[in-house]
Amino acid sequence: MKRYRTPREVLAEIVQVLAAKTRAPGQDQPLQEVVDAIAAGRHYFWSAIYLVIGDRVYCQASHGPLCSRPVVKLGEGLVGTVAKSGTYILEADVSGNRDYLKVFPETRSELAVPIKIGSHVLGVINIEHTQTHGLSTEDRIMAEEIAQQLALFLSGRGKYVLMKAREATRQTAKAADAGDITQAFDINAVPSIKPERAVAARAGQSLAVGDKART
């Protein structure tokens, strides 16, 4: 059995990943490294990083099953809602949230945290669990701290990541104009999206949206 890792250990690894000055050729995928670090030893079913580009939110890196919906509109689903509002959502039971988009039938609880500088949202960290109440305040605090590190990276020495993502969306613009953006987006164009399944085994206690408890 893999050892359970504390939020402090996860954050320390991510800080090191984002601070790395050089990477081996073909391995310059810091967002995927961050997602893998989030998933390692935390028993999440699925975790991902999305970036906001125009009025869409694009999955740039993931750990877990292959996502059939890597693009959502601002305000659509929990990820799109967080991208638009800039306020986190911690949902203990997704079946009770009308904004939830059922992408994975296994998902029972979900956490979405904005990556932002001031009020400007750059992206979203998304974490999903197979148990209701499977994500806790501890997970939310860890994700917020990771989001802060990512915001500093993406607005600084990691600006090239945003530039690459924007260029990729330009390549699909004509196809998107002709039909649905989700169908036009080529998931194979994002090599960092990994179809690896994470086994969920951990239960938490919290249910909240923003700073307000949900009942």
Disulfide bonds with the S-S distance in Angstrom:
none
